[in-house]
């Protein structure tokens, strides 16, 4: 990569810029205060294809959703700065365009864990999608099928994995909240594999305890009676998500195992008979330990900034993990991706593919299946445009020499 600056210095500049922006920091929280207070359009789009970019779907989703549901989607931790920085960091990476290249034919295909993908992104796991649209994950699965986009389903899905697989009509990836009861872990893995899931992705970035102030503020503004969905006022996933139906969850107290370690990963690796990935890695040390445990892939993720206020964007974490992995297994990344140029930058920094989280929920809330399809269409169009502009006819030609760090 051509640069005169380091990722850490770039991050300090971002934080410095925020500190110098009282219009931003004077607001209560990024989640409900900064989130698209002013839409980028004068007339509200009536169809998904009228929306110009991914970010514009956020305002449309906010307008349609009850306050608590939008707060659940928007929330981060503490001041929500990690949520903000996940995307903001991309604006501090520049693209070096090459001119004398034949780009008359573009190829966005890639191969991930033995499967051929039409484009280098997938719909990542988002739980409780019925909070955003009645058809929930089934609508996302249909959009995934129509656009030939890979899909990861959450353990906390509002629909059963069998329903989602039937709508997708192709293999899924199953995100795994292992809980602190191994018997529950076994049951979830076996059910996902029986449903035809070709990969299990253990989430490791959800430590117990977090300060979701944006969500709490939104809940206080929501006057609805929510006991129909949250029986007894509980938000415990294992008490309501279909994935846990028929499983004895009486000993579960939290979503993360209390014994998470290298030995735990090795034990889970032996249990899983399909591809096994770890989602939530942000350091080279953990990437190395995961490889030693025999994982088939890594997802660089900070849970969209929803779990920890580390102030490290995932794109900033990516280089050290790519270096530690050394090409032995695929490295995926999610968090803050809003443009095709963001996808290009992540690929250039060594990512195999990228995950799309919140944007699919915005599209779903705004227009159902059509909104999710529009998200895919926009990102594909923008990526192809950038590939042509940068002189990269295929994904293999996108590398770190196409990037430079911003001086600003």
DAFEN-V173588 format. One record per pair of residues at least 6 apart in sequence whose ideal C-beta (glycine too) atoms are under 7 Angstrom apart, sorted by the first residue. I is the first residue (numbers start at 1). J is the second residue. If there is no record, write none. Layout:
# DAFEN-V173588
i->(I	I)
j->(J	J)
This chain:
# DAFEN-V173588
i->(1	1	2	2	2	3	3	4	5	5	7	7	10	10	10	11	11	13	14	14	14	14	15	18	18	19	24	27	27	29	29	29	29	29	30	30	30	30	30	30	31	31	31	31	31	31	31	32	32	32	32	32	35	35	35	36	36	36	39	39	40	41	45	48	48	48	48	48	48	49	51	51	53	54	54	54	54	54	54	55	57	57	57	57	57	57	58	60	61	61	61	61	61	62	64	64	65	65	66	66	67	67	67	68	68	68	69	69	70	71	71	71	71	71	72	72	73	73	73	74	75	75	75	75	76	76	76	76	76	77	77	77	77	77	77	77	77	78	78	78	79	80	80	81	81	82	82	82	82	82	82	83	83	85	85	86	86	86	86	86	86	87	87	89	89	89	90	90	90	90	92	92	93	93	93	93	94	94	94	95	95	95	95	95	95	96	96	96	96	97	97	97	98	98	99	101	101	102	103	103	103	105	106	106	106	106	107	107	108	108	108	108	108	108	108	109	109	109	110	110	110	110	110	112	112	112	113	113	113	113	113	117	117	118	119	119	120	120	120	120	120	121	121	121	121	121	121	122	122	122	122	122	122	123	123	123	123	123	123	123	124	124	124	124	124	125	125	125	125	126	126	126	126	127	127	127	127	128	128	129	129	129	129	129	129	129	130	130	132	132	132	133	133	133	133	135	135	136	136	137	137	137	137	137	138	138	138	138	139	139	139	139	140	140	140	140	141	141	141	141	142	142	143	143	143	143	144	144	145	145	145	146	147	147	149	150	151	151	151	152	152	152	153	153	153	153	153	154	155	155	155	155	155	155	155	156	156	156	157	157	157	157	159	160	161	161	161	161	161	161	161	162	164	165	165	165	171	171	171	172	173	173	173	173	174	174	174	174	175	175	175	176	176	176	176	176	176	177	177	177	178	178	178	179	179	179	179	179	180	180	180	180	180	180	181	181	184	184	184	186	187	188	189	189	189	191	192	193	193	197	198	198	199	199	199	200	200	200	201	201	201	202	202	202	203	203	204	204	204	204	205	205	205	205	205	206	206	206	206	207	207	208	208	210	227	231	237	238	238	238	257	262	262	262	265	265	265	266	266	268	269	269	269	269	275	275	276	276	277	277	277	277	277	278	278	278	279	279	280	280	280	281	281	281	281	281	281	282	282	282	282	283	284	284	284	284	287	287	287	287	288	290	291	291	291	295	296	297	297	297	298	298	298	298	299	299	299	299	300	300	300	300	300	300	300	301	301	301	302	302	302	302	304	304	304	305	313	314	314	314	314	315	315	315	318	318	318	318	318	319	321	322	322	322	325	330	331	331	331	332	332	332	332	332	333	333	333	334	334	334	337	337	337	338	339	340	340	340	340	340	340	341	341	343	343	343	344	344	344	344	344	345	346	347	347	348	348	348	348	348	349	349	356	359	360	360	363	363	363	363	364	364	367	390	392	392)
j->(400	403	96	401	404	404	405	407	405	407	316	319	92	405	406	89	316	92	85	88	89	92	311	24	25	25	34	33	34	79	80	213	214	217	76	79	80	81	83	84	71	74	75	76	80	83	214	71	74	214	217	218	58	62	74	58	59	62	56	59	56	56	51	363	366	367	370	371	374	374	57	374	378	338	339	359	375	378	379	338	359	362	363	366	371	375	362	366	70	361	362	365	366	70	365	366	132	365	222	224	218	221	222	218	219	222	131	132	218	214	215	217	218	219	131	215	132	358	361	214	212	214	215	306	82	83	214	305	306	210	211	212	305	306	307	308	309	211	213	309	309	214	305	309	311	302	305	308	309	310	311	304	305	311	313	304	305	313	314	335	336	336	338	313	315	316	315	336	342	345	405	406	345	403	405	406	403	404	406	341	344	345	390	402	403	401	402	403	404	389	390	391	390	391	391	391	393	393	388	391	393	393	384	387	388	393	393	394	118	119	120	380	383	384	395	116	117	118	117	120	352	353	395	330	352	353	199	275	296	297	330	150	353	148	149	380	343	347	353	354	395	149	343	353	354	356	379	149	150	151	152	353	355	140	144	149	151	152	356	360	152	334	355	356	357	152	153	154	175	154	357	360	361	154	156	157	237	156	158	136	137	140	157	158	361	364	136	158	361	364	365	139	364	365	368	368	369	158	159	153	157	158	159	164	159	163	164	167	364	368	369	372	151	360	364	372	151	164	167	168	167	369	369	372	373	376	151	168	168	169	170	373	373	376	376	173	168	172	173	173	175	201	161	164	172	174	175	175	175	176	177	188	237	241	243	177	237	241	164	241	242	243	242	242	172	174	191	192	195	197	243	195	172	172	195	196	196	197	198	197	197	198	199	201	192	197	200	201	201	203	279	188	189	200	201	202	203	203	237	255	185	202	257	185	238	252	255	257	252	253	254	256	257	258	251	252	247	249	252	271	247	243	200	271	272	243	200	273	274	274	274	275	274	275	277	272	274	276	277	279	299	268	278	279	279	280	260	278	279	280	280	301	302	303	307	255	256	303	307	256	307	254	256	307	233	240	255	244	249	252	264	289	292	293	290	293	295	293	294	276	276	293	294	295	296	297	295	296	295	296	297	298	299	290	295	298	299	301	299	301	303	287	290	298	299	300	321	300	302	312	317	320	320	321	323	324	298	321	324	325	324	298	325	328	329	329	329	329	330	332	321	325	329	331	332	333	334	355	314	317	318	321	331	332	333	314	334	335	308	310	314	335	335	357	358	335	336	333	334	335	336	345	346	349	333	346	349	350	351	349	331	331	349	350	331	352	350	351	352	351	352	353	354	355	346	351	354	354	355	357	343	354	356	359	382	379	381	382	383	385	386	382	386	354	379	383	383	386	387	390	398	403	354	395	398	398	399	400	402	403	400	403	375	375	372	375	371	372	374	375	371	372	374	402	398	402)
